[in-house]
């Protein structure tokens, strides 16, 4: 038989265990609702070595179960990228694939996203201070049975996205995009591209969803692959800018993203530490003119420049119904 003191000890132990279980549940619930926490996020990923390779087949067959709360990474995957892959109505679910740690530098987190019949892998980058830097769609699976995709990160941390399409007579067409991470600019830079199919080639505007309520913000377009996008900056005297162009049937491609400082009432200049490029934006109410003040060769091909005038795209405003509110008739 148990004596009184023994019974008290048993009860205390049982109460302690129950209390611990409650604490664990509360922590899990808090993680789901409190937003991003770097340590909790980092702990979900296993470290993987370079060179690393991910195929579309492996992505589709992947069964990782380390779930990531969508609320914790919603600010790291721009809506323009997410909507393009999954549509506006689908809410993707995220799981951790792995992380690549660059010694004394950035860390790459590979995140799998699943929504409906669509699957993709994103590369989320954090600098050595554990601050978010940039996102790159690492591999986006398609429904084309004739294509094979392979994305890699080599020992120099160069990122390659490769796609092959099987054609008739046992022929294969290949396409390739090669990126490097620019720590000074905190963005991925496209350093080489070999388009598989010009008709299917598209680009993503990474600042599309930012606010554009300032005087010169909006889109300036020459054609679908030659645009200047301007959005509100973090401060009143700054603008977020994104420039993309493709010339000479895709032989010369340029792309630049960053912050431009307003130096006058109608002129802004892109100038970033560690980047030799200095690019001027001269605005009018209906256009913007770009001029390279210092070479921007790291952002474009050698045979073309960031120099052109772009007409401003008119924004369509919702039509007014034209109906006037009916006045209530007074009762006699």
C-alpha positions, 0 to 999 in steps of 0.5 A: 500500500502507498503511504500518504507521502508517496501518494502526494509524490505520485500526484505531483509527478502526474501534474508535472507531466500534464503541465509539460504537455500543455506547455508544448501544445501552447508553444506549437500554437504560438509558432503558428500564429506569432509570425516569423521566428528565425531560430524556429524556422532554421530548426526545421531544415536539415543541412545539405552539402553542395553540389546539390541537385533537385529534379522535377521528378524528385520534387513531385515525389518528395514526402517531407513532413516538416511543415512551415506555417504560411503566416511565418513566410508570407512576406518572403514569397511575393504575391506576383510569384505566388499568383503566377504559379498557384493562382490567386485563390489557392493557398499553398502549403509549405514544407522544408526540404533543406538548407545550404550554409555558406561559411561566414555568409548567407544561408539558402533555405529550400522550401517546397510549396504545394497548392492544388495540382501545382508544386514548386521549390523556392530558394529563400536567402538570409544574410549572416545577420539572419535577415531576409534578403531575396527569393528565387523560384528554384524549380517550378514543376510543369504538366508537360510530359515532354520536359525534364527539369533539373536545378542545381547549386554548385560548389561556388554557389552558382544556381542553374535552372535547366530544362530539356524538351524531347522532340521528334527524331530523338532530338532534345532542346535545352534551356538554361538560366544561371544566377548568382546571389549578390550580397551587396544588392541582396538579390539574385542576378541573372548572369546567363540565359539560354531560352528553350522557347522564346514564345514561352519565356516570361519574366516576373516583376518582383516589386509588382505588389508594392504600393505605388501612390507616389508622384512617379510610381507606376509602370512604364512600358515599351513592350511586354519584355521591355519595362520599367516598374516604379513603386514607393520606397521605404522613405519619401525620397526613395523609389523602388525600381525594377527594369527588364528588357530583352533586345535583339531577339533575346540575344541581349537581356538586362535586369536590375532591381533596387532603390533609387534616390530622388535627387531633384523634383523629377530625377532619381538615381540608382546607386548601391554600395558594392555595385559599380552601376549608376543609373539615372531615371528622368521622369516626366508626367508621361514617361521616364528616360534611363541613362547609364552614368556609370557602367551597369554591365553586371546587370545586362549583356555587353552589347546593350545599355539601360538607355531608352525612353519608356511611355507611362502606362495609363492605369484603368480606374473603376467605372463609376455607376453614374447612379445618384442616391435616391432621395427619400420622399416625404410623406404627405 
